[in-house]
Amino acid sequence: MPGRRRGTRPGVGVLAALVAATSLALGGCAADRVAPETVRNEAAEDAGGAFGSVDCRAAKCIALTFDAGPGPYTAELLDVLAERDVPATFFLLGKRHIDTYPELVRRIAEEGHELANHTWSHPRLTELDRSEIREELTRTQRAIAELTGVTPTLMRPPQGRTDDTVGEVCRDLGLSQVLWSVTAKDYDTNDSALITRRVLDQADRDGIILLHDIYRGTVPAVPGIIEALRDQGYTFVTVPQLMAPGVPEPGVVYR
């Protein structure tokens, strides 16, 4: 969802579209979206025990992901994650975010989180032509790589909107598409307790939690989310760790 600082938040019509987008992204043909455990299980027979730091066959894994940052609350979020030793996956937005908070992009990388692509200006990619989709993604790839030396392998299409053309461009650029299974809809509330409840109500093993580090109510909810899920036996991992020893395939949609 698009990130805006105070005074430039989305209007009512845009916000309604964002709310509706969750249903759109989670709908459609199930065959078009691959579950993380499917990737992991298909690769497990040939893994030879190489599951990385966490074997999510045995551990009850879940992934925290944050969209559309960095922003004014990202530093606080990174403090929270560091204090609790929780890795996360950050789908970074270019315009007014990467270019405004370069030091936070570097910090995200330095602290071991997964860097991922959320386009440059947050358009609906399904409404762009092939060259425009490519520019949105490559511009963000270049910006992240220049700041950190890391070239992302994951992207999240704004509002979860994707189609065959988006998939083909992503495949060409070496980017896998990652949607989500849990959404707090934190773009429509600053109530941290409500955000926490929404996440806990939907959380399940191998889940991918969608949050935004650009909204005022989100970061204060994160400590409670972490504590509650850990009490339920969850282990936090990045999206690639969730699929290990499998590797996400460029162009494919995962959820």
C-alpha positions in Angstrom: 0.0 0.0 0.0 1.3 3.4 -0.8 3.3 5.3 1.9 2.8 9.0 2.5 4.0 11.3 5.2 1.6 13.5 7.2 -0.3 15.8 5.0 -0.1 13.6 1.9 -2.0 10.5 3.0 -4.3 8.8 0.4 -7.7 10.2 -0.1 -10.9 8.3 0.7 -11.3 6.9 -2.8 -7.7 5.6 -2.8 -8.0 4.1 0.7 -11.2 2.3 -0.3 -9.3 0.8 -3.2 -6.5 -0.4 -0.8 -9.0 -2.1 1.4 -10.6 -3.8 -1.6 -7.2 -4.9 -2.8 -6.7 -7.4 0.0 -9.6 -9.5 -1.2 -8.4 -9.2 -4.8 -4.9 -10.3 -3.9 -6.0 -13.3 -1.9 -8.6 -14.4 -4.5 -8.2 -15.9 -7.9 -7.1 -19.4 -8.9 -5.3 -21.2 -6.2 -3.1 -22.9 -8.8 -1.6 -19.4 -9.5 -0.1 -19.1 -6.0 2.4 -21.4 -4.5 2.5 -22.0 -0.7 5.9 -21.7 1.0 5.7 -25.2 2.4 5.2 -26.6 -1.1 8.6 -25.1 -2.1 10.2 -26.4 1.0 8.8 -29.9 0.8 9.6 -30.3 -2.9 13.2 -29.5 -2.2 13.6 -31.4 1.1 14.4 -34.8 -0.4 17.5 -33.5 -2.0 18.5 -31.0 0.7 20.9 -33.3 2.5 20.0 -31.6 5.8 20.9 -28.1 4.5 18.0 -26.1 5.8 19.9 -23.1 7.0 19.4 -21.6 10.4 15.9 -22.9 10.9 14.3 -26.1 9.6 10.7 -25.1 9.1 9.6 -28.7 8.7 10.1 -29.0 12.5 9.7 -25.4 13.7 6.4 -23.6 13.6 7.6 -20.8 11.3 6.0 -17.5 10.4 7.4 -14.5 8.4 7.0 -10.8 9.3 7.0 -8.6 6.3 6.8 -4.8 6.0 5.7 -2.9 3.0 6.2 0.6 1.6 9.0 1.8 3.8 11.4 3.0 5.0 9.6 5.8 6.7 9.6 7.9 9.9 8.8 4.8 12.1 11.3 2.4 10.6 14.1 3.1 13.0 11.9 2.4 15.9 10.8 -0.9 14.3 14.4 -1.9 13.7 15.1 -1.3 17.4 12.2 -3.5 18.3 13.3 -6.3 16.0 16.9 -6.1 17.2 15.9 -6.2 20.9 13.9 -9.3 20.2 16.2 -11.0 17.7 13.5 -11.2 15.0 14.3 -11.2 11.3 11.9 -9.6 8.9 11.5 -9.1 5.1 11.2 -5.4 4.0 9.5 -4.7 0.6 10.9 -1.3 0.0 9.3 1.6 -1.9 11.5 3.9 -4.0 10.0 7.3 -4.4 9.9 9.3 -1.1 11.1 6.3 0.8 14.4 4.7 -0.4 15.5 8.1 -1.7 14.4 9.9 1.5 15.8 7.4 4.1 18.9 5.9 2.5 20.5 5.4 5.9 17.6 3.2 7.0 17.9 1.1 3.9 21.6 0.5 4.8 20.6 -0.3 8.4 18.0 -2.8 7.3 20.7 -4.6 5.3 23.4 -4.3 8.0 21.1 -5.8 10.6 20.5 -9.0 8.5 16.9 -8.5 7.3 15.8 -9.4 3.8 15.6 -6.6 1.3 12.9 -6.8 -1.3 11.3 -4.7 -4.0 7.9 -2.9 -3.8 8.3 -0.8 -7.0 9.4 2.8 -7.3 6.2 4.7 -7.2 3.6 2.1 -6.2 1.4 1.9 -9.3 -1.0 -0.9 -10.1 1.4 -2.9 -12.2 -1.5 -4.5 -14.1 -2.4 -1.1 -15.6 1.1 -0.5 -17.0 2.7 -1.8 -20.2 5.7 -4.1 -20.1 8.3 -1.3 -20.3 6.7 0.7 -17.5 6.6 -2.4 -15.2 10.3 -3.1 -15.9 11.2 0.5 -15.1 9.3 0.5 -11.8 11.2 -2.6 -10.7 14.6 -2.0 -12.2 14.8 1.5 -10.7 14.1 0.2 -7.3 16.6 -2.7 -7.8 19.3 -0.3 -8.7 18.6 2.0 -5.8 18.8 -0.8 -3.3 21.9 -2.3 -4.8 23.7 1.0 -4.9 23.0 1.6 -1.2 23.7 -1.9 0.1 25.4 -4.0 -2.5 22.4 -6.3 -2.3 20.2 -7.0 -5.4 16.7 -8.2 -4.2 15.3 -11.5 -5.4 11.8 -10.9 -4.1 9.1 -8.3 -5.0 5.6 -7.6 -3.8 3.2 -6.1 -6.4 1.4 -3.0 -5.0 -2.1 -4.0 -3.8 -1.2 -7.6 -4.7 -2.2 -6.9 -8.3 -0.4 -9.2 -10.7 -1.0 -10.9 -14.0 1.0 -12.8 -16.7 2.8 -9.7 -18.0 3.9 -8.8 -14.5 5.1 -12.3 -14.0 7.0 -12.4 -17.2 8.9 -9.1 -16.4 9.6 -10.4 -12.9 11.0 -13.6 -14.3 13.3 -11.7 -16.7 14.5 -9.6 -13.7 15.0 -12.6 -11.4 12.3 -11.5 -9.0 9.8 -13.9 -7.3 6.4 -12.4 -6.4 5.4 -12.7 -2.7 1.9 -12.0 -1.5 0.6 -12.7 2.0 -1.7 -14.8 4.1 -2.2 -12.5 7.1 -3.2 -8.8 6.8 -3.9 -6.4 9.7 -5.3 -3.8 7.3 -3.1 -1.3 9.2 -3.7 1.3 6.5 -7.2 1.8 7.8 -6.5 2.1 11.5 -4.0 3.5 14.0 -5.4 1.3 16.7 -2.4 -0.8 17.7 -4.5 -3.2 19.8 -6.8 -3.8 16.8 -3.8 -4.4 14.5 -2.5 -6.9 17.0 -5.8 -8.8 17.2 -6.2 -8.9 13.5 -2.8 -10.5 13.1 -3.2 -13.0 15.9 -6.7 -14.0 14.6 -5.3 -14.9 11.2 -1.8 -16.3 12.1 -1.0 -19.8 11.1 2.0 -22.0 10.5 4.0 -21.0 7.4 2.1 -17.7 7.3 3.3 -14.5 5.7 2.2 -11.4 7.7 1.7 -8.1 5.9 2.3 -4.9 7.9 3.5 -1.4 7.0 6.2 0.5 8.8 4.8 3.8 7.5 1.7 4.0 9.7 1.6 5.4 13.2 -0.3 2.5 14.8 1.8 -0.4 13.4 5.1 -0.3 15.0 3.7 -0.1 18.6 1.7 -3.3 17.8 4.8 -5.3 16.8 6.2 -6.1 20.3 2.8 -7.6 21.3 2.5 -9.5 18.1 6.0 -11.0 18.6 5.4 -11.9 22.2 2.0 -13.5 21.6 3.2 -15.5 18.6 6.3 -16.7 20.4 4.0 -17.8 23.3 2.1 -19.9 20.8 5.3 -21.6 19.7 6.1 -19.6 16.5 9.6 -19.1 15.2 10.1 -15.9 13.1 12.0 -16.3 9.8 12.4 -14.3 6.6 10.4 -15.3 3.5 13.4 -17.1 1.9 14.0 -19.0 5.2 10.3 -20.0 5.2 10.9 -21.8 1.9 14.3 -23.3 2.6 15.9 -25.5 1.4 13.8 -24.5 -1.6 14.5 -21.3 -3.5 11.7 -19.1 -4.8 11.5 -19.2 -8.6 11.5 -15.8 -10.5 8.1 -14.8 -11.8 6.2 -17.3 -9.6 3.6 -16.0 -7.1 4.0 -17.2 -3.5 1.6 -16.9 -0.7 
